[in-house]
Amino acid sequence: MSEGEVPAVDIDPSWLNDSSEFQLNVVSGRRNDAGLRLEYRLERDAEGRPMVVTDWTPTDAHVGFPGMAHGGLVAAVMDDIMGRVAVLRRRWVVTARMEVRYRSAAPLGVPLRFEAWATRHRRTSMHSEARALLGDGTVVAESSGTFLPITPDLERHMLKRWPGFAEFLGRELG
């Protein structure tokens, strides 16, 4: 581990999903009727490194071009799952920069698997990568991003708008 990096922790995998009264995130909020309502889980890659995983099957409501999911929705899932990797270091982050490379269409009605993992953790930033895969292993998209810790000002702003979110931000990671 490099100087300034934050060590990984073991967390209760259920912590990856918001169970507070908020639950309105457009990608993963279970109370958002217009959202995707995805649930995250913790898995390990072949080398045993932790990664956050979710599955999504785009429907006709998610169309971009005929028969294909909108690429912006694929990017939104990748953004959310890459940021969620920070909970493995007991942190909340916001996206500073993100790049997506689309490799193949995401057909409607076909399940996609999203995987995200950290590539670098520092006190002032986290870098992560993600990919979206079809069941046969075809890569639909790859992404990388830089994420910054939530500032005290941003946290105050969020809690002013939705005080119940404090339950999620302050939940014990264990």
C-alpha positions in Angstrom: 0.0 0.0 0.0 1.3 3.4 -0.9 1.7 6.3 1.5 -1.6 8.0 2.0 -3.7 5.1 0.9 -6.6 4.0 3.0 -6.7 0.3 3.9 -9.6 -1.9 2.8 -12.1 -3.1 5.4 -14.5 -6.0 5.5 -18.0 -4.7 5.5 -21.4 -6.2 5.8 -22.4 -6.7 2.1 -25.9 -5.4 2.8 -24.3 -2.0 3.5 -23.8 -1.5 -0.2 -27.5 -0.7 -0.6 -29.4 2.2 0.9 -31.8 1.0 3.5 -32.5 4.4 5.0 -35.7 6.4 4.5 -34.0 8.1 1.5 -33.6 5.4 -1.2 -34.2 7.9 -4.1 -31.0 7.4 -6.0 -32.0 7.1 -9.7 -29.7 4.0 -10.2 -30.1 2.2 -6.9 -32.9 3.8 -4.9 -35.6 1.3 -4.1 -38.2 4.0 -3.5 -37.6 5.8 -6.9 -40.4 4.7 -9.2 -38.6 6.2 -12.2 -35.2 4.7 -11.3 -33.5 1.4 -12.1 -33.7 0.1 -8.5 -30.5 -1.9 -8.8 -29.0 -3.8 -5.9 -25.3 -4.1 -5.3 -23.4 -7.1 -3.9 -19.8 -7.8 -3.0 -17.9 -10.4 -4.9 -14.2 -11.2 -5.3 -12.2 -11.4 -8.5 -10.0 -14.4 -9.4 -7.2 -12.9 -7.3 -9.5 -12.4 -4.3 -9.8 -8.6 -4.6 -13.1 -7.1 -3.7 -15.4 -5.8 -6.4 -19.0 -4.4 -6.4 -21.4 -6.1 -8.8 -24.9 -5.6 -10.0 -27.1 -6.8 -12.8 -29.5 -4.9 -15.0 -31.8 -5.9 -17.9 -32.7 -2.9 -20.0 -36.3 -2.8 -21.1 -38.2 -0.8 -23.7 -38.4 2.1 -21.2 -34.5 2.4 -21.5 -34.2 2.6 -25.3 -31.7 4.7 -27.1 -31.7 3.5 -30.6 -34.2 0.8 -31.7 -33.5 -2.4 -29.8 -30.6 -0.9 -27.7 -30.3 0.6 -24.3 -29.4 4.3 -24.1 -25.7 4.6 -23.5 -26.3 7.4 -20.9 -28.1 4.9 -18.7 -25.2 2.4 -19.1 -22.8 5.3 -18.1 -25.1 6.2 -15.1 -24.9 2.6 -13.7 -21.1 2.6 -14.2 -20.8 6.0 -12.4 -22.9 4.8 -9.5 -21.2 1.4 -9.1 -17.7 2.9 -9.3 -18.5 5.4 -6.6 -20.0 2.6 -4.5 -16.6 0.9 -4.4 -15.5 3.6 -1.9 -17.6 2.0 0.9 -15.0 -0.7 1.0 -12.8 2.0 2.5 -15.5 3.4 4.7 -15.9 6.5 2.6 -18.6 8.5 0.7 -17.5 10.1 -2.6 -18.7 12.1 -5.5 -17.6 11.9 -9.1 -14.9 14.3 -10.2 -14.1 12.7 -13.6 -15.3 9.8 -15.6 -14.5 8.3 -18.9 -16.6 5.6 -20.7 -15.6 3.6 -23.8 -18.4 1.8 -25.5 -17.4 -1.5 -27.1 -20.7 -3.0 -28.2 -24.5 -2.4 -28.1 -26.5 -3.2 -24.9 -29.5 -5.0 -26.4 -32.9 -4.5 -24.7 -34.2 -7.5 -22.8 -30.7 -9.0 -22.3 -29.1 -9.0 -18.8 -26.0 -7.0 -18.2 -23.5 -7.6 -15.5 -21.7 -4.5 -14.1 -18.4 -5.0 -12.1 -16.4 -2.2 -10.4 -13.2 -2.2 -8.4 -10.7 0.2 -7.0 -7.5 0.9 -8.8 -6.1 3.4 -6.2 -7.2 4.8 -2.9 -5.8 8.0 -1.4 -7.0 10.2 1.3 -8.0 12.9 -1.2 -9.3 10.7 -4.0 -10.3 7.3 -5.2 -9.8 5.9 -8.7 -11.9 3.0 -9.9 -12.8 1.1 -13.0 -15.9 -0.7 -14.2 -17.2 -2.8 -17.0 -20.5 -3.9 -18.3 -20.7 -7.4 -19.7 -23.2 -9.6 -21.6 -23.7 -13.1 -20.4 -21.3 -14.5 -22.9 -18.5 -12.2 -21.7 -18.8 -9.6 -24.5 -17.8 -6.2 -23.1 -20.4 -3.6 -23.7 -18.6 -0.7 -22.0 -15.5 0.0 -19.9 -15.1 3.0 -17.6 -12.7 4.7 -15.3 -13.2 7.5 -12.9 -11.8 9.7 -10.2 -13.9 10.3 -7.1 -13.5 12.8 -4.3 -14.6 12.6 -0.7 -17.9 14.3 0.2 -17.0 17.6 1.8 -18.5 18.8 5.0 -20.4 21.6 3.1 -21.9 19.1 0.7 -22.9 16.8 3.5 -24.6 19.7 5.3 -26.4 20.6 2.1 -27.6 17.0 1.5 -28.8 16.7 5.1 -30.6 20.1 4.9 -32.6 18.8 1.9 -33.1 15.3 3.3 -32.4 14.9 7.1 -33.1 11.2 7.0 -30.1 10.6 4.8 -27.9 11.0 7.9 -29.0 7.4 8.7 -27.3 6.2 5.5 -24.2 8.4 5.7 -23.5 7.5 9.4 -24.4 3.9 9.3 -21.9 1.6 11.0 -19.8 -0.2 8.4 -19.4 -3.6 9.9 
